[in-house]
Amino acid sequence: MIFKRSPPRQQAAWLDSNGAPAGAHARLAHIDNIAVFAPIIFFILVCGLELYAILAMNNGLLVYTLDDPYIHLALAEHILQGHYGINSGEFSAPSSSILWPFLLVPFVKLSFADYVPLVINIAASIGTLFLLHYLMTKFVLAGAAVRSYRYALLMSALVVGLNLVSLTFTGMEHSLQVFFAVLAVAGVIAERETGEVSWWLILAVIAGPLVRYENLALSLPTLAWFVWRKHYTVALSTAAAMVLPLFLFSLFLHSVASDSFRVRCWQNPMQRPRPANSCLF
């Protein structure tokens, strides 16, 4: 689904008939296919070497650079059992992401469950590289005469500069967060060029904060951009779709935490340095 903004009455001299910079769409930077896939191959190769080193040093056991992935996997296993927490019968909210543990739920009973965060992160990072290629060739280097080998070196340097490999092996949701952040930026730039709001921009605005709350720093200005560009219906519907799951999840955490707090207080009032009657609130 694509939402198109009504063209203004008068176009500036530097815009074409579609309201985009003249020549920006037709003149893409010509890059060989080898140069396009070179940074992706480089990323996969480095990830492969990193994985080999980890397995060799840990007797064939995958060990992430942080302990958080194992917390997420434990949480996902309990979500599958209908409980939100890392210990059975004890509520907790240990996840830094709303969506991430639920992405792991379908795989927690499988033998390769520990590898699922790694696979998701690799896929997200490859998606980020494709988005960067899209931005580079369509906007940054549009119409420029760029040698393919220089482009391959530049994009491969971004793999290092953006720390994509290290983020991948944290086993956390940051690679997916970066993907949705770049997707949002690409969508806003594309809307500025064409006047159209693509479905994938709406997806980035909604899903980004569900992956990590920090993506609200991009989603909220994007909603303001929709209003500025007179996409009023899109802005309202996207805002509702973004806020609703955040509100419902917060309401769920508050209700479950309150119930858990009351139960602990009634079972053992001396656990807290307050009068026992304070647990009645």
Secondary structure, 3 states (H helix, E strand, C coil): CEEECCCCCCCCCCECCCCCECCCCCCCCCCCHHHHHHHHHHHHHHHHHHHHHHHHHCCCCCCCCCCHHHHHHHHHHHHHCCCCCCECCECCCCCCCCCHHHHHHHHCCCCCHHHHHHHHHHHHHHHHHHHHHHHHHHHHCCCCCCCHHHHHHHHHHHHHHCCHHHHHCCCCCHHHHHHHHHHHHHHHHHHHHHCEEEHHHHHHHHHHHHHCHHHHHHHHHHHHHHHHCCCHHHHHHHHHHHHHHHHHHHHHHHHHHHHHHHHHHHHCHHHCCCCHHHHHC
